[in-house]
């Protein structure tokens, strides 16, 4: 009987592993598409629209008063 439980558990484990691999592959594809779009934008000279640190922006719009 112990062998039956191990087989059932092993099958469920394989299903979980396959699901995890599928999700990881999907996340990898999404990340790759995002990175390719960023690279195309850089080549086209577009401004990066991501939110980031205000100090890293080149327009200087968020500088504190008196720092000029």
Secondary structure, DSSP 4 states (H G I P E B T S, - for coil): -HHHHHHHHHHHHHHHHHHHHHHHHHHHHHHHHHHHHHHHHHHHTPPP-S---GGG-SS-TTPPTT--
